[in-house]
Amino acid sequence: MVSSFHIIFHSPIQIVHSHNTSNTKPPVLKKVLRIVLILFLTLCAIGGAAIYFLDKPTPKGTNTELADEIAQKVLLATNAAAWEKTRFVKWTFAANHHFLWDKKRNYVQVKWEDNEVLLYTQNLKRSMAFSSGRMLDGDEKSKLIQKAWEFFCNDSFWICAHTKLFDPGTTRYLIDGKQGKHVMVQYSSGGVTPGDTYVWNLDDNFRPVSYEMWVSIIPIGGLEASWSDWTETRTGAWLPNAHSLGPITIAIGDLGTSQSILDLANSDPFAELK
């Protein structure tokens, strides 16, 4: 638009030429916008097709004593009792989010990029937030604490969801007509997105090999994620080191448990929360 006005005021001879567009090519900007629009529509079509063909309805199940018995066997197979007694847990989720969790005091250190949040999960207002070493306050603090809380809720679930089969607000089912060892767990409360449903697929020893998810943050119902590379940690609790969702791998790095924080950190990062 700027170049057109330049022609009108400074080169009137070219006015007729500027309106003779029968043989001129579309401006570069229009080409770019057209390509972007085509790509956007193509992606929308692919996404819509994926949801249509891959999306599964939430299974129907029966709440039976057998479902509870199977869930109990999952807890035994993964030594959930040792997990309950474990005090400190350390892990990195997808190489980006770093956690140190004091289960007894309900403290969690969450670190990503240049940010660090010391969460007190029983009262988030008592938490502390830092960015590039600077202590935050006001809205900055609240927003960073909320983000850290959401990271913790999601990322901790990927290491210990198998221990939460009997959490308050859960109901266990067996799916009508489904073959193989399995148990479906529905969450009516808890975390950031209550109402989610998971179907655990189990091996012959009742250790999870995968779960299928019906969760609010994923538009495709029944998406399956593997639970693999199980390891027995220092405290005796069995935890997974990796997950796969189709071609996507989610690595759980630097995984460890202990009854002493000094086994996992050089000092107690939660001293300021006391």
C-alpha positions in Angstrom: 0.0 0.0 0.0 2.9 2.4 0.7 4.4 1.9 -2.8 1.0 2.6 -4.4 0.7 6.0 -2.7 4.3 6.7 -3.7 3.3 6.2 -7.4 0.2 8.4 -7.2 2.0 11.4 -5.7 5.4 11.2 -7.3 5.0 9.5 -10.7 1.5 10.1 -12.1 2.6 8.8 -15.5 2.6 5.3 -14.0 -0.9 5.5 -12.7 -2.4 3.8 -15.7 0.3 1.2 -15.6 -0.3 0.5 -11.9 -4.0 -0.3 -12.6 -3.2 -2.6 -15.5 -2.9 -5.8 -13.5 -4.0 -8.3 -16.1 -0.5 -9.6 -16.6 1.1 -8.8 -13.3 1.8 -11.5 -10.6 0.1 -11.3 -7.2 2.1 -9.5 -4.6 4.4 -11.7 -2.5 2.4 -11.0 0.6 -0.7 -12.4 -1.0 1.1 -15.5 -2.1 2.4 -16.1 1.4 -1.1 -15.6 2.9 -2.5 -18.0 0.4 0.0 -20.7 1.2 -0.5 -20.2 5.0 -4.3 -20.5 4.5 -3.9 -23.7 2.4 -1.6 -25.2 5.0 -4.0 -24.2 7.8 -7.0 -25.8 6.1 -5.0 -28.9 5.3 -3.9 -29.3 8.9 -7.5 -28.7 10.1 -8.7 -31.4 7.7 -6.0 -33.9 8.8 -6.8 -33.1 12.4 -10.5 -33.5 11.9 -10.0 -36.8 10.1 -7.7 -38.1 12.8 -10.2 -37.3 15.5 -13.0 -38.9 13.5 -11.2 -42.1 12.7 -9.1 -42.5 16.0 -11.5 -41.2 18.6 -13.2 -43.9 20.7 -16.1 -43.5 23.0 -15.5 -44.0 26.7 -16.0 -47.7 27.4 -18.8 -49.0 29.5 -17.8 -51.1 32.5 -19.1 -52.9 35.5 -18.0 -51.9 39.0 -17.3 -55.3 40.5 -15.2 -56.7 43.4 -13.1 -58.4 40.7 -12.1 -54.9 39.4 -10.9 -53.9 42.8 -9.0 -57.2 43.2 -7.2 -56.6 39.9 -6.3 -53.1 41.0 -5.0 -54.4 44.3 -2.7 -56.8 42.3 -1.4 -53.9 40.4 -0.4 -52.2 43.6 1.3 -55.4 44.8 3.2 -55.9 41.4 4.6 -52.4 41.6 5.2 -52.3 45.4 2.9 -49.4 46.0 3.4 -49.9 49.7 7.0 -48.9 49.3 5.9 -45.9 47.3 3.6 -44.8 50.2 6.6 -45.0 52.6 8.9 -43.2 50.2 9.6 -39.6 51.4 11.7 -38.0 48.6 11.3 -38.4 44.8 13.4 -36.8 42.1 12.8 -36.9 38.3 12.9 -35.0 35.0 9.9 -35.0 32.7 10.6 -34.9 28.9 14.0 -33.3 29.6 12.3 -30.0 30.4 10.7 -30.1 33.9 12.8 -30.9 36.9 11.2 -32.0 40.2 12.2 -32.8 43.7 9.2 -33.9 45.9 9.1 -34.1 49.7 6.0 -36.2 50.1 6.0 -35.9 53.9 6.0 -32.1 54.0 4.0 -31.7 50.8 6.8 -29.6 49.2 7.8 -29.7 45.6 10.7 -27.9 43.9 9.8 -27.3 40.2 12.4 -26.0 37.8 12.2 -25.2 34.1 14.0 -22.7 31.9 15.1 -19.9 34.2 12.2 -20.5 36.6 12.0 -22.1 40.0 9.0 -22.6 42.2 8.9 -24.0 45.7 5.3 -25.4 46.0 3.5 -26.1 49.2 0.8 -28.3 47.8 -1.5 -27.9 50.8 -1.7 -24.2 50.4 -0.4 -22.7 47.2 -0.4 -19.2 48.6 2.5 -20.2 50.8 4.6 -21.2 47.8 7.6 -19.1 46.5 8.5 -18.3 42.9 11.7 -17.2 41.3 12.7 -16.2 37.7 16.3 -15.7 36.8 17.1 -15.8 40.5 14.7 -12.9 41.2 11.9 -13.5 43.8 8.5 -12.8 42.3 5.5 -11.2 43.8 1.9 -10.3 42.9 0.5 -11.6 39.6 3.9 -12.8 38.3 4.2 -15.0 41.3 0.7 -16.3 41.2 1.0 -17.2 37.5 4.3 -19.0 37.9 3.0 -20.9 40.9 -0.1 -22.0 39.0 2.0 -23.1 36.0 4.3 -25.1 38.3 1.2 -26.7 40.0 -0.1 -27.8 36.6 3.3 -29.2 35.6 3.5 -31.1 38.9 -0.1 -32.6 38.6 0.5 -33.7 35.1 4.1 -34.8 35.2 3.9 -36.7 38.6 1.0 -38.7 37.2 3.3 -40.1 34.6 5.5 -41.7 37.2 3.0 -42.8 39.9 -0.5 -43.0 38.4 -0.4 -46.8 39.0 -0.3 -46.0 42.7 -3.4 -43.9 42.6 -6.0 -46.5 41.7 -7.8 -46.2 45.0 -7.5 -42.4 45.5 -10.5 -40.6 46.9 -13.0 -40.0 44.0 -11.9 -43.0 42.0 -14.1 -45.9 40.8 -12.8 -49.1 39.2 -14.5 -51.1 36.5 -14.0 -54.1 34.2 -14.9 -53.3 30.6 -17.6 -55.4 29.1 -16.3 -57.7 26.4 -12.6 -56.6 26.7 -10.1 -59.4 26.6 -6.9 -59.6 28.6 -6.0 -58.3 32.1 -7.2 -54.8 32.5 -8.9 -52.4 34.9 -10.6 -49.1 34.1 -10.3 -46.2 36.6 -12.4 -43.1 36.6 -11.5 -40.0 38.5 -14.4 -37.8 39.7 -12.1 -35.4 41.5 -8.4 -34.5 42.1 -5.7 -32.8 40.1 -6.2 -30.1 37.5 -8.6 -32.1 35.2 -11.0 -34.2 37.3 -13.4 -36.5 35.3 -10.7 -38.3 33.4 -10.8 -42.1 32.6 -8.0 -44.5 32.1 -8.0 -48.2 31.1 -4.9 -50.0 32.3 -3.6 -52.9 30.3 -1.6 -55.3 32.3 0.9 -58.1 31.8 0.6 -61.6 33.3 2.1 -60.3 36.5 -0.4 -57.4 36.7 2.3 -54.8 36.0 1.0 -52.0 33.6 2.2 -52.1 30.0 0.0 -49.2 28.8 -3.1 -47.2 29.5 -5.8 -45.8 27.2 -6.8 -42.3 28.0 -10.1 -40.4 27.9 -8.9 -37.0 29.2 -10.2 -33.5 28.8 -6.9 -32.0 27.4 -6.7 -34.6 24.6 -9.4 -34.4 21.9 -8.9 -38.0 20.8 -10.5 -40.5 23.2 -8.8 -43.8 23.8 -5.2 -42.6 22.9 -2.8 -45.3 24.2 0.4 -44.6 26.0 2.9 -47.3 27.0 4.4 -47.7 30.5 7.8 -49.3 30.1 11.4 -49.6 31.3 10.3 -50.2 34.8 12.9 -49.9 37.5 13.1 -50.8 41.2 14.2 -47.6 43.0 16.2 -47.2 46.1 13.2 -47.4 48.4 11.7 -50.5 46.7 9.0 -48.7 44.7 8.8 -49.7 41.0 8.5 -46.7 38.6 8.6 -46.3 34.8 11.4 -44.6 32.9 9.6 -44.1 29.6 6.3 -43.7 27.8 5.4 -43.8 24.1 2.4 -42.3 22.4 2.7 -43.5 18.9 5.9 -42.0 17.5 6.3 -39.7 20.5 8.5 -40.8 23.4 8.3 -39.2 26.8 11.5 -39.9 28.8 11.6 -39.9 32.6 15.1 -38.9 33.4 17.2 -38.7 36.6 14.6 -40.8 38.4 15.3 -41.6 42.0 13.7 -42.1 45.4 15.1 -42.0 48.9 14.3 -41.4 52.6 17.1 -38.8 52.8 17.0 -35.6 50.7 20.8 -35.6 50.7 20.8 -38.7 48.5 19.0 -36.6 45.8 20.2 -33.0 46.4 23.2 -31.2 47.9 21.0 -29.4 50.4 17.4 -28.9 51.4 15.9 -26.4 48.9 12.8 -26.1 51.0 14.4 -24.4 54.0 12.9 -21.0 53.0 9.4 -22.5 53.2 9.7 -23.4 56.8 
